[in-house]
Amino acid sequence: MRWVFEHSLHARLETRTSKFGTVAIAFLTLELSIEAAQSLKDKRQVVRSLKDRLRATFNVAVAELDSSGLWNRATIGVVSVSDSRDYLDGLMRNVERHAMRIANNGGAEVTDSFVEFY
């Protein structure tokens, strides 16, 4: 498999037969509402805490996807790779539940989430 980058940040996944067999990629998107944030610094603190704790707990790649200037909104992406789609499905469900707990404790709320598999 390889990523082919088109335009600015859009990517398309091309599958290629390899000696390693099939590889599954799970991509979880979390939309956050941070009503307690009074500044971008407050927002960054909540987002950084969420990202660091998810990385440490689940060994996944985490990044803020939409770094808009809005104080009370954030979009977080979580990615993992495995040879088992079932494993990734369970992992992303656990990540989502844990992210909701972390967000609630940090003064935020997960307003929307969805998982894509490639």
N, C-alpha and C positions, 0 to 999 in steps of 0.2 A: 504494500500500500504506500501511497505517497500523496502528499498534499500538493495541489496545484493552486497557486495563489492568483486570483483574478482581481482586477481593479485594485481597490485600496486594501481593505481588510477581509474581503470575502474569499472564502476558500471552498474548493470542491475536492471531495475525496475520490481518488481513483483506486479501484481495487486491482491488485495484481496477484497472480498465483505465486506463492513463494514456498520454499521448503519448510517454513515454519507453520504452515497450515493457515487456518482462518484466525483472524484477530478481530475482537469486538472492541468498540470504543463507545463509552457512555459519556454523554454531555448533559449535565444538570444545570438549568438556569434558575436562579432564585431572584425574584423581584422583592426588594425590601422597602418598607416605609418606616422612616426614622422620625417619628413625630416629636421626640424629645430633643432633637438636634436644634441648636440655636445658631450654629455656625458650621462652616465646612470642616473645621477642626473637630467638632463633635461627631460629624458624619464619619470622618476618617478614622476616628478612634473606634467606633462601632464596627466599621467595615474591617479594619486591621485586626481587631480582636476575633471576629468571626473567621476571617481567612486563616489566621495563625492557628486557631483551635481546630479547625477542620483539617488542615494539613497535618498537624501533630497527631490527631486522633485516628485519621483514616488513611494517611499516606496517599493523598490525592493532590492533583494540581488545582489550585484555586486562584482566580484573578477577578478583579473588578472589571466588568466589561464596558459599562457606560459611565464614564467619569464626568457626568454633566455637572454644571455648577449648582444644581439644586441641592439644598441642604437636607431635604427630607426624603430623598429617593436614591436608591442604588441598585445596580444589577450585578450579581455575582455569578461567575461560571465555575463549575466544578467538573473536572475531566479525569477519567481513569481508563486504563487499557487492560484487557485480559483475554484469555482464550475462551472464556465462558461467559456467555450473555446472561445466564441465570445468576452467576456470581455478581456481575455488574448490576443487575436489576436489584438484588438484595442490598448491595453496597450503597447504591444511590438512594434507596428508600431509607436506610439508616442515616446517611448523610443528611437527607432532607429533614428527618425527625430531629436529629441533633442540632441542625442549623436553626430550626424553629425554637428550640429551647434556648440556645445561645442568644438568638436575636431577642427573644422575649425578656431574658435576663438583662440584656444590654439596652433596653428601651426602644427596641425596634419590633417590627412584625413582618413576617414573610407573607406578602399579599398574593403572590402567584409563584408557581414552580412548574417546570416540565422537564422531562427527560427525553433525549433523542439518542438513538443507537445507530452506529455506523458499522 
